[in-house]
Amino acid sequence: ATVFSCVVNLCNTILGSGILAMPTAMASVGLLLGSWIILFSAAASALGLFFLGYCARFVEGRHASFFTVSQLTYPGASLFFDLAIAIKCFGVSISYLIIFGEVMPQVMSALFIPEPLNVVTYAKTDPSFLFLLLTDRRFWITLAILLLTPLAFLRRLDSLRYTSMVALVALLYLVVIVLVNFLDPARTPVPAGRVSLIKLSPQFFTNLPIFVFAFTCHQNIFSVYNELRDNSPRNIKGTIHLAISVATVAYLIVAILGYLQFGDDVLPNIILMYHSGPLVTLGQVAIGVLMLLSYPLQCHPCRACLDKIICGYVLPRHSGRSRPLSLASTGNIVPPAMSRRMFIAVTICILFFSYLVAMSVSQLDLVLSFVGSTGSTTISFILPGLFFYKI
């Protein structure tokens, strides 16, 4: 893989559903404090990525993973590390399905419903079965899983570089929507709420995990290290710098402009604040594409961690046998490749259970807060420091 493709994949991993909730997170702390927390979170996440990249150099060949590094540092705790990563990635994949299920019915409503009417009044006019189907979130979540199945079965992260490029173009369009609506407030004549420079409120503790969640891409840094053609320290650092910098600029633009325009009244999903129109409707399609194409980037590390948990801990407890580990020339433990049967079974389970939860839960901010306060905190701030200190 090239540096460019690795930067694209890392950017797409970072810039997911968190960007939609960033103005709400900023509203809970104020403009200055919110901007500072974004910059601090970016710096802290970058430092964690540098630590993990440094630790990967101590693993023989291109077999770096949370499992192999934990075997070098804290062998007894590797189960908990893999479990935290799996939970985090699984939670994020659910949030992508929820957002896709939210925005696509809005797109269909904008296409079907005449301008003077809204969804409620149009529903009273005995709409067609097709309209009811296309405005049902369950239909779109089901369609998403069907479309995502081939992408979820790709083994290499680098295979997703083209879909990641399409997703980043969609994200750029979202940034343009926020910018255009801020420069031309007449497009969205909504009374702006209060804007504070620094604010401390109880919502701060609820929204803090959103800041933490925003820059998490650590679950894919080892795949980047293994697949990068020249994985020298200089190239790894350059890849991390570029990815974090691009994400920081995008977050600051959306958070600051979204908060300045709507103040404390901003919703957890910024796109819902804008009035329907061709620009916003296309933007909602772009968000749907972004969420859809970001899902496989969470499925990849989630599957790898679940494989280590199942074959390293679950199966040996029931059968008394475990999958053999090989020993590299340096004495490092090298895990065997995932079997075809295990690969298929774990991938199907991820697809099925993420679909099941997304169909049952519709509160995006609840999912983001849970993910940010559990797996994201562990991956971004706890594990990198522990690994670096031990090595």
C-alpha positions, -999 to +999 in steps of 0.1 A: +000+000+000+011+036-006+012+064+019-017+081+001-040+050+003-031+046+040-039+083+047-072+080+029-082+049+049-071+065+082-090+097+074-121+077+065-118+057+098-115+090+117-141+111+099-173+091+105-204+098+124-186+119+150-185+149+126-223+151+126-224+154+164-194+177+168-214+210+168-236+196+197-205+187+216-191+222+212-224+237+223-219+220+257-185+236+264-185+268+243-165+280+213-131+285+227-131+255+251-146+233+224-119+243+199-092+236+225-107+202+233-107+192+196-071+203+192-061+185+224-080+153+214-062+154+180-028+158+196-035+131+222-047+107+195-017+114+173+006+107+203-012+074+208-007+065+171+030+073+173+033+050+204+016+021+186+037+027+155+068+026+176+057-006+194+049-023+160+087-022+151+094-047+179+071-074+162+088-097+138+080-091+101+046-076+092+026-093+119+019-063+141-014-063+159-028-055+193-025-093+201+012-096+192+021-063+210+001-074+241+019-107+240+052-088+242+040-065+270+010-078+290+003-114+278-023-120+306-044-089+296-045-095+259-081-108+261-093-076+276-075-055+251-090-074+221-124-073+238-123-035+242-113-030+205-140-054+193-167-036+213-156-002+201-155-012+164-188-030+167-205+001+183-192+024+156-205+001+129-239+002+145-238+041+145-231+041+108-262+019+101-284+041+124-273+073+105-279+057+071-313+047+083-320+083+094-309+102+064-322+081+035-359+084+045-354+122+046-340+121+011-370+101-001-394+125+016-377+154-002-382+137-035-418+125-030-435+152-010-446+185-027-431+217-013-461+230+008-466+196+026-446+179+053-443+142+062-472+142+086-497+160+063-486+139+033-491+107+052-528+116+056-533+117+019-531+079+016-495+076+002-484+047-019-468+016-006-436+026-024-435+059-004-441+041+029-413+016+021-388+042+010-394+063+041-390+034+065-356+033+083-358-004+086-358-008+048-327+013+044-308-005+072-317-038+056-305-025+021-273-012+037-264-047+051-270-063+017-248-037+000-221-040+026-218-077+027-193-080-003-171-051+012-172-067+046-156-099+032-125-081+019-094-094+038-070-064+032-075-029+044-058-016+013-086-031-008-109-004+006-089+025-006-112+034-035-143+032-015-126+054+012-118+080-015-155+081-025-164+084+012-140+114+017-155+132-014-189+128+003-174+142+035-160+172+017-194+179+003-208+179+039-182+205+049-192+226+019-229+224+030-221+237+064-199+265+049-225+276+023-253+277+049-232+297+073-222+322+046-258+325+034-281+322+065-312+329+044-310+293+032-318+282+068-338+309+086-337+293+120-333+315+151-298+310+164-295+299+200-271+314+224-233+312+216-208+311+245-171+313+244-166+291+275-194+272+291-196+245+318-228+225+318-239+190+329-240+181+292-203+184+290-198+150+307-223+135+283-207+149+252-170+145+262-169+110+248-179+124+214-146+144+214-128+112+224-146+092+198-139+117+170-102+109+164-101+072+171-085+053+142-060+033+164-077+000+156-064+002+120-029+016+126-013-019+128-029-029+095-015+003+080+020-006+094+018-041+080+005-031+045+025+001+039+051-006+012+078+014+031+068+013+067+098+032+080+093+054+111+094+085+088+066+072+066+045+061+096+048+095+112+040+113+080+009+091+074-003+099+110+004+136+107-015+139+074-045+119+085-049+137+119-044+172+103-070+167+076-095+154+102-088+183+126-095+209+100-127+192+089-139+189+126-131+225+134-149+238+103-181+219+110-181+224+147-173+261+148-196+271+119-224+248+129-223+261+165-220+298+154-251+294+132-274+276+156-259+281+190-273+260+218-302+249+196-281+227+174-292+191+171-269+160+176-270+155+138-261+188+122-276+179+088-311+178+104-308+216+111-309+226+074-341+231+054-348+206+025-335+216-009-313+202-036-281+211-018-291+196+015-308+165-001-276+158-020-257+163+012-279+137+030-271+113+002-234+121+007-237+113+044-254+080+036-226+071+012-200+081+038-216+060+065-220+030+041-184+030+030-170+036+064-186+004+078-161-021+064-132-001+081-147-010+114-156-046+104-119-053+096-103-048+131-134-061+149-131-094+130-094-097+138-100-091+175-129-115+177-108-142+160-081-138+187-107-140+214-125-170+200-095-191+190-072-180+219-097-181+248-132-194+240-124-226+221-096-238+244-119-235+274-145-258+258-123-282+238-090-280+257-072-273+224-061-240+210-049-229+176-011-232+176+010-201+177+043-199+158+075-184+172+095-160+150+133-160+149+134-132+174+113-151+199+082-130+192+048-148+191+033-147+156-004-156+154-015-179+125-037-165+097-074-167+103-090-198+088-115-194+059-142-209+080-136-186+110-133-156+087-167-163+071-184-171+105-171-140+123-180-117+094-215-130+092-219-126+130-207-090+129-231-082+100-261-099+116-258-085+151-249-050+140-280-051+118-301-064+147-290-036+171-294-009+145-329-020+138-337-018+175-319+014+185-324+049+169-306+072+194-273+081+178-259+102+206-265+074+231-245+050+209-217+075+204-214+083+241-213+046+250-186+038+224-166+069+233-166+062+271-156+025+267-137+012+237-125+045+223-110+057+256-091+024+259-078+023+224-068+060+221-054+069+255-049+038+277-034+010+256-008+031+236+007+045+268+008+011+285+024-006+255+050+022+250+059+022+287+064-015+289+084-018+257 
